Amino acid sequence: MQYKIATLPGDGIGPEIVDQAIKVLKAIGEKYGHSFDFQFALTGAAAIDKVGEPYPDATHEICMAADAVLFGAIGDPKYDNDPKAKVRPEQGLLGMRKKLGLYANIRPVATFPSLIDKSPLKNDRVEGADFVVVRELTGGIYFGQPRGRTEDQKTAFDTCVYSVDEIERILKLAFEYAGKRNKRLTVVDKANVLASSRLWREVSQRMEKDYPEITVDYMFVDNAAMQLIQWPKKFDVMVTENMFGDILSDEASVITGSLGLLPSASVGLHTSVFEPIHGSYPQAAGKNIANPVATILSAAMLLESFNLLDEARKIKDAVNASLDANFVTEDISKEASKSTSEVGDWVADWVKKN
């Protein structure tokens, strides 16, 4: 089979880690008889520097014509340190989500047996933790109107807006994910304070009746943040709105011991996007030290979206083999660290030989 992959390396370490995922996908292609056509496009600060906008129309056209998008990272200190900048790299990410209709972000969180001691939490708390965070991506406070500042610039405001249709859409996906796993769903909101959260809870309680096999519980976001650290193994599928999901999924990622280990998928109306959960890590850009595992595992999720399950499993097995062999970057082991490209080569070679 031939697949067209829109490839958006982005900023910082993005190009380095995406290169490693491409190596591994090419190894999969050779082993299983697939062909991957990687079509590169600009986004983020790299796009601003060249064409003046973070998600150019040309990039969007490439994404729309692709079977999937492999994405690196967005962000640059020169924009982070300029609060008055009118065009920012992150606007490219938000624009891509909106234009591609990426209404759901899927973040699997699972500990790796060989790295259990790397978690900041006690072993007995995290060993065997395995859950999925489903985050709504195109609504809420990040997109709600009105937003901005008053004329005197002394007051700023943002609006959190959700419709029933938006809530039903993301909840349907979460219920379906729970049905494929352990049939447990946690809906996270702040219904004791926010009107938008009360609508979320109202819609979810109505939808429960359509999924009688799923056990549903409700949790305020502050309580969920606490319980993620106290009892991460109690969760199976968690679903929540945009901002809560942004915060909780980053918190959950720390459980594994490194941000460089976890992949994600953003799915929706058009082309799906597969990316590591970490940022652009500009301090490491060009040093060949960043962990490529999350991006490589994002490539595995990409293959799963094509229903290439054996191929995806091969990548996961290769990554686990590299971790078991302690063939890892410095965020995992400073004593015996390997470079970004060395880890990519190792994983790709394992795929070819096994």
Helices and strands as residue ranges (DSSP letters): E 2-10, H 14-32, E 35-40, H 44-51, H 57-65, E 68-73, H 77-80, H 89-99, E 104-110, G 113-118, H 123-126, E 130-136, G 140-142, E 148-149, E 156-157, H 164-180, E 184-189, H 195-207, G 208-210, E 215-220, H 221-230, G 232-234, E 237-240, H 242-253, G 254-256, G 259-261, E 263-267, E 273-276, G 282-284, H 293-305, H 309-324, H 340-353
